[in-house]
Amino acid sequence: TGKEDVYVGTADFIGPPESHDHMGMFCCSVFGSVAMAAEFEDSGDDYNSLLVKSLADRLVEAMAEHLHLKVRREIWGYDNSENLDAADLHSIKYQGTRPAPGYPSLPDHALKDVMWDVLSLPDSIGTQLTDSYAMEPPPSVCGLYIAHPDSFYFNLGLVARDQVDDYAQRQGLSLSSVETSLDTVLGYGPSTYTQ
């Protein structure tokens, strides 16, 4: 059997406090690129506007990758001898994972609310969160750092009604708000949504 035969959740890779396991949160943003791109657009220069947006997106992704490297090697130091080339990094040959809300293993964008509260992101770096969980400025990424040596990226798959009921109860949220948040992974149709 392979990893595709295993049913896991992100919490499976976080040990109890006595395990000295590591889990953290991060957010990276590039400020100023939106205004710069708008200036190019206003002057009719769509090409340079697109270049600025593309560069900002690449910079924020590179920032997240570099910070994760520093966490693995220096800040937490659980893999301080890591020496991977770009191909190995892209193949995720490092220890640990960096899942993000809205991606297959963490489909609930509402988890960003917790991250924004814990990290005080509007005050600490200025990154805002819209009502629909988009990050402002747009060239922003956020996620979790998980150090567990057996952690891997996975697709949560479709969730059943009993799982959604349990999640809503544990989060202290209404079933309808959780169904809205998990709309893309619900394993049951909209005809059964709570109104």
N, C-alpha and C positions, 0 to 999 in steps of 0.2 A: 504494500500500500504506500501511497505517496501523500504529500501534504494536502492534495486535493480531496482526500478521503477523511480528513480530520476536521471536526467541527470545533472552532475556537472563537474566542472573543478577545478583544484587546486586553481585558483584565486578566486573562490567563497568563499574561507575561509580566505581571506585576506581583512580586512576592509580598508576604506579610512584613511588617516593620522589622522584625528580627532578622530577615534575610539580607538586609542592607542592599536591597535591589534599588535600581535607579529608574525614575520616571520624571520627566520635566516637561515644560511647555516653552514655546518660543513664538515670536512674531518678528518678521523683518519687513520693512517698508522702504520704498524709494520715494522721497519727497521732492517736489518741484517739477517732475517730468510731465505731469498733467498740464500745468500752465505753459511749459515750454512747447509741448505738442500743440496746444491750442493756439499759441502764437504763430506757429508754422501753418496751421490750418487756416487761421484768419488771413494770412498773407497769400493763401492759395497754394501753399507748398505741402501737398498731401504726402509726398515722398518722405521728406524730412520729419513730418509729424509721425508717420508710421515707423521710421527708424528710431525716433526717440522712444515711442511706446514699446517697440520690440527690445531695445537696449535696456530700458527700465525693467521689463519683465525678466530678461536674462540676468541682470544684475541682482535682482531680489532672489532669484533661484540660486545664483552662485553664493550670495550671502548666506542663505539657509544651509547650503551644502558646506560652506567653510565653517560656519558656527557648529554644525554637527560634528565636523572633523575635530574642532577644538574641544568639544565636549568629550568625544571618545578618547582623544590623546592626552588632553591637559586638564580640563576642568574637573571631570569625573575620573579620568585617567584609567578607565577599565580596559583600554586597548592602546596603551602608550607606545607600543612597538609597531603599531599599524603603519605600513608603508605601501599603499596601494596606488597604482597609476589610474589615469582617467577611465580607462576601459573597465577596470575592476570596480571603481566607484559607480559607474553607470550600471554595472552588473550586480550591484548591491552585495559585494563580497565582504563588507564590513560587518562587525557585530552590532546588533541592535536595529531598530527601525525608527522611522520618522513619519508615522501616520498623521493625516490631517482630516479635520472635520469636513464632511462632504465627499470624501473618497470612499472606495468600497469597504474598507474595514471599519470606518467611522462615518456612516452615512448621515448622521444627525448634525446638521449645521448649527443647531441650537447649543451644542457643546461650546461654541465660541463664546457664548454669554459667560460661562464659567471661566474660560481663559481670560476674557477681558477683565472680569472682576479680580481674579487672582493676580494677574500681571499689571493691573491698573494701566492698561495700554493707552487710553486717551491722555492720561497725565504723564506716564513715563516716557513714551516715545511719540505720542500724538496720533496714533492709528485709531481710527474710528470704526464702528460697526453700524451698518444700516439696519433698518427694521427687517430687511430680507436677508440679513447676515452677509452682505457683501462688505468687503473691507475697503476703507478709504484711507489713503489713496489706493487706487486700483493696483498699482504694482506692489502688492503685499502678499505674503504667505505666512501661514501659522500652522502649528501642529504640536505634536507630542514627541518627546525623545524617550525611547524605551531601550534600556540597556541589556535586557535579558538575552543571553547567548542563543537561546532557541527561538527567539521571536522572528517572525517572518511576515511579509505582506500577504494578505488574503482578502477574498471577497466575502463579505458577510452573507450575501445571498438574500433571498426573500425571507421576510419574517412573518410568522403566523399571528393571528389575532391574540392568542393567549400570551405570546411573547410581548406584543405591543401593550397589552393590558398590564402585564407585570412591570415593564419598563416605565410606563406612565405612573404607576403606583409608586415605584421606587424613586422616581424623579419628583413626585409630588405635583404632577402636571395633569391636565385634563386629557382624556383619551383623544379628543378631537385635535388638540394642539400637537400631540405626539404623532398622530396620523398625518397631519399636514407636514410636519417636519420630516417624517420618514416616508413620504408619499412614493418615492421612487423605488423603495424596497419592500413595500407592502405585498404580502403574498395573498391578499384577498382584495376583492374589487371595491370600487367606490360605492356600490350600492349598500354596503354594510357599514360605511362610515357613520360615526355618531354625529348627529346634527347639532 
